[in-house]
Amino acid sequence: MIASTGMYICNIAYIPLNWKNICIADMNELSEIADDGLKDNFNKSMRIWDNQGGMKVERTKRMELIKKIEKKRDSRLLVYITGDRRGLETRIGMDIFPMFHEHLMRIGKQERIDLYLYSPGGITIAGYALVNLIREFCKEFNVIIPFKALSCATLISLGADEVIMTPMGQLSPIDPSVQHPLGPMIQIPGQPIGQIVPVNVEDVNAFVDLARKEVGLNNEESMKKVFELLGTKVHPLALGAVQRSREQIAFLASNLLRYHIDDCEKIERIVKIITRERFSHDYIIGRKEAKEILGLNIKEPQEDLLRDITDLFDAYSRILELNTPYNPEIYLSKSEFGVFDFNRAIIESSDLTHVYRTKKEIRRIQVPQPGMPIHTIGYQERILQEGWVLDNTI
């Protein structure tokens, strides 16, 4: 526990020190840290303990959970987590395939492979290609969803023979947003260059439907004016990319569903619902709707398997600090400058771990305010290194 008068440690506690989480078990109240010098020495000693002991304990428990799930599911388990920590969001990308191929080559050809998946989304073609890659190594492909599997992660789930969802498991619509070089731009205060705004496929169609259904513009001349107005706000080439993206996502979803569904009408209905009939990309599809409305092969894990799935998610949540919004001030503390590592995504199987890691330089600065005698505190950040690394110590 952390009290206002100092720091206390008792029983089992997770205490954030710099960017690490330190686990201290089976200790009574240690002592109150009285001054800065003692605090610094205490933090240094605890980081040494963490590197040498705590992380090994966490990894051992995680590997045990993976093997327990594999045994209960009679499968091999692959884990893919892209963090959505506020300020350090990470998404599914095209850079994942060398790592996944290494894991799959180690696993070898299997009767059944389960993908343990948590992600807010990403590049749709990457998700489509990932399903195809995994299916090269197994006869049956399934997805385990502990919590969020949104957008592109939902697309991946459409390619699964079974989708194992916990009670808080979530899917979403898969209508994509298009970020085109000629897309609309907004000006951000304090930034010399504007930022391109992604154009959502269904937002464009909703605008046209608004003109046709609500305003009642049905004749050819009035609809021509609608498109002319739209073309002044969004470049025609960007609009063309939006339409192509809409057709592509339906094509990708249909292909993935054909892996395990023979009924063409059912496939068409699922694709229509998940691309057009939920009105917002932020709409959440829970387990009941995924099973009863979409008609996907949703499985509810039994209590002991559910416990293992959620315990494993909790372990990854601690590694990626998913519940802790990024704040540079916390990392700098009393320092004016520092270099820190941030774990942002994980690809893992039994005894093999790849981490997407960002090494960032953070500097506290004083920012003058026009017409004000007092400066405000700001931060300069510079990425020193970023990418996937093999790390079997985490």
N, C-alpha and C positions, 0 to 999 in steps of 0.2 A: 504494500500500500504506500502511496505517496501522500504525505500530509503537508499542510502549509508551513509547519515548523521545521521540516526537514524530510529526510528519506528514511523509511523503515522497510525492512524486508522480513516477511514471515511466511511460513508454509510454502506455497508455490506462487510465484509472481512473475509476470513478464514486464520488464522495466525497459523503456526505450532509452538507450545510450547512444548518442550520435545516430547513425542509421541502422544500428543493430537492435535486435530484441534479445535480451538476456534472460534465460530461464534459470532460476535458483530454486532448488527443491530441498524440502525437508530441513529447513533452517529456522531457528527461532529468531526473535527480533535481534538484528545484528547490532545496530547502534545508530544514533542520529549523526549525520554528517554535519559538522559544526562550521567549518570554514572552507573557503574556495580551494586552498591547498590540499586539504584532506579529500575534498570532493574529486579533484583532478586525479589524485593518486588512486582513489577508490575506483573511478571510472576506468582508468588504465588497467588496473588489475582485473576488473570484471570483463573488459574486452579480451584480455589474454585468456581468461577462463572460457569465454564464449568461443573463441577461435579454436581452442584445443579440446573442449569438452562439450559445450552446449550444442554446437552445430552438429557434432557427431551423433549426439543423442537424438536430435530432431530428425536427422537423416535416417538413422536406424529405424525409428518409429514409422517414418514415411514408407520406407522400403517394406517393412512388415505389413503395413496396410495394403500396399500394392499387391503383395503376394497373397494376402488373405482374400482380397477381391478376386484375384485370378483363380484361386482355388474354389471359391463359392460360385463363380460364374463359369468355371471350366473353360477359361479363355486366357489370352495374353492381353495385358493392359498397356495402352499408350496414353500418356497424359499430355494435354495441350492447354495451357492457361495463358491468356493474354490479359494483362492487368488493366483495370479501369480505375486505378487510383487517381483521384482528382489532381490534375496538374502533371501527371505522368502517364497518361492514357496510351495504351499500345493496342494495335489491331492486327488481325490476320493479314499476312503479307506474302509476297512471292519469294521471300528469302528463306523460307522454312524447309524447302525440299531436301537440301543436302543433309540436314539434321534428321529429318524423318526417315530418309533412306538409310542412314547409318543405324538407326534404331531398328528398322524393319529387317535389315540384313542380319543384325544380331539375333532378332527373334526368329527369323526364318519363316518358311511357309507354315501356316497354321490353319486348323479347322475354323477357329473363331478368334477374331481380334476385336476388343472393345476400345473405343476412344473416349477417354474421360475428358470432357470438354467444358471450358468456361471462357466466354469471350463476348465483348459487346459488338463484334462484327469485324468487317474488313473488306478486302478485295474479293469480289465474288468469284472470279475465275480461279483464284488461289484456293478457295474452299472447294470448288468443283474438282480441281486437279488433285487435291489432297485425298478426296474420297476415292478417286480412280487409282491413285498410287497405293493406298492401303489395301484396296480390293485385289491388287496384283498379288498380295501375300496371304490371302485368306479366302475361304469359301463363304463365310458369314461375317458381316461387318455390323457392329452395333455401336451406339453412342450412349454414354452415361452422362446425364446432365445434373450436376449437383445444385446449380442455381441458374445463372444467366447463360443462354446460348442464343444470342440475338443476331438478326440480320444474316450475315454470311455464315455464322455458326448454325443458324436455323437451316440454311441451305445445305450445310454438311449433314445435318440430322435427317434431311429428306432422303439422303442416300443410304440410310441405315435400315437393316432388316428389322431391328428392334431399337426403340428409344426408351432407355431406362431413366425415368424422371423422379426426383424426390418431390415432396409436397411443395417445395418452393421453386421447383424447376420452371424455367421460362423460355418460351420461344417468341418470335415476333414476325411481322410481315417482312418480306424480302425485297420490296420495291427499292431499287438502289438510288443513290444520289450521284449525280455526274459532276465532276470537277473538270471543266473544260478550259483550255487556255483563253478562250474567247468568252468565257462565262461572265456574268455580272460581277461588279466589284463594289466593295464598300470601303469607305475611308475610316480607319481606326485613329482616334485622337492620339497625337504624339508620334504616329508612324508616318514617315515620308512617302511610303508606297502603299496603295490600297491592297486589299486582300480579296482574292477571288472567292465568291460564295458558291458552294455546291448547289446544283439545281436538282430537286427531287422529281423523279419521274411522275409520280402521282399528283404533285402540286401543279404541274403544267396541265395535266388532264383535268384536274379539278377546276382550273381557271376556265378552260373551254366549256366544261359542263355548267359552270356558273352562268356563263353568257347564254348558253343554249336553254337550260332548264329554268333557271331562276329569273333571268332578265327576259327570256323569251325571244332571243335573237336566232331565228331559225332559217331565215332566207339567206341565199348565197352572198348577197352584198353585205349584209350585216356581219356575217361570220368572217368575211374577208377583212373587214375593218378590225375585228377582234384579233385576227392573226397579225395584221399590220401593227397594232398596238403592242402585242406580245413581242413582235420582232424588234421593236424599239427598246425594249427592256432587256431582252435576252437575245444574243446574236443568233441568227438563223442556223449557223453551223452547230452551235451549242444545242439548239432545239432538235436538230437532226440527230445529234449524239444521244440526247435524252430518249428519243423514240427508238433508236437502235438498242439502247440499253434495256428498254422495257421488253423488247422482243427477245433479247439475249437471255435475260433472267428467267423468262418463261421457258425458253428452250433448255437452259441448264437444269432447272428444277424438274422438268419433264423427264429428261434423260436420267437423272439420279433416281427418280421414283420408279422408272422402268426396271431398275435392278431387282426390285422386289414386288412390284405390282404389275399385273398383266391387263387389268381393266383400264382401257384408254379413257373411258368416260369418268372414272374415278380420279385418274391422274389429272384430267382437265379441270375437274371440279376443285381439287386440292390447290392446283396452281392458281386458279381464278381467285379463290378465297384469300390465299396468302400473298398475292401480288396486287389485288385490286379492291377487295371487299372489306378491308379493316380500316380504311380511311386515313390512318396515321401510321407512320413508321415507328412511332413510340408505343403503339398498341402492344399489350402483353398478352400472350397466349399461354394460359396455364395448362396443367396436366389434363384436366377434365375436358376442356375445349379441344385440345390437341387430339384426344382420343375419340370424343363423341361427335365433334363437328368436322374436324379435318379428316378423321378416319385413319390416323397413323397408328402403327402398331406400338402403342405405348404400354410399357410394363412398370408396375409399381414394385419397388424392391421390398423384400421382407425386412423385418425390424433389424436383424443383425447386420444384413448387408447395407441397409440404410445408414446405420451407425458408422460403418466403415467408410461409406461414401462421404458423409458429412465430416467425419474426423479428418479425412484426407484433405477435404476442401479447407478446413480450418488451418491445417498445416501450410498449405500454399498461400492462404490469406495472410499468415504471419510473415512468410518469406517476402511476399510482394507488398506487404503493408497496405492491403486493399482498403482497410477501414480508416486509414490515416491520411487526410488530405495533405498534399505537399506544401510545405511552408519553409522557405529558405532560412528564415530567422531561427527556427528550431535547430537546424544543422549548424549554423554559425555560432550560436550561443554567444559567448563573449569575444569570439574571434572576429576579425574583420575580413578574413579570407580563408578559404578552405577548398579541398578537393574531395569529392565524395562519390561513392559507387551506389547506383540504384538498380536493383533487380526488377525487371519490368514484365518478363514473360518467361515461361518454362516449357520445355519439351522434355519429358522424362519417361523412362521405362525402368524395369528392374535393374538397378546398379549402373544406370547410365543417365546423366543429366546434362542438358544444354540450357543455358540461361541467356536471355537477351538482357544485356547490361549496358547502362550508360554511365560513363565517368564524366562528372561535371565539375567545373571550377565555378565557385560562387564567391562573389565579392560584395560586401556592403558598401554603398556609396551614399553621399549626400546630394540630393537633387534640389537645385534652387527653384523657387517658385516665383513667377513673374509678379512683381509688386509686393512681395512678402519678404520680410527680413529673416524669416525662419526657414531653414531647409527641411525637407522631408527625407525620410530614409527610403532608399531604393536598393535594387540588387542588379548586378551585372552577372550574367551566367554565360559560360562558354563550354560547349561540349568538347571534351578532349578525346573521347573514344566511345564508340557505340556499335553494338552488334552482338551476334551470337557467340558464346564461348562455351567450351566444354568445362564443366566444374563439378566433379564428383565429390567435392568436400562440402557442398552446401546442404 
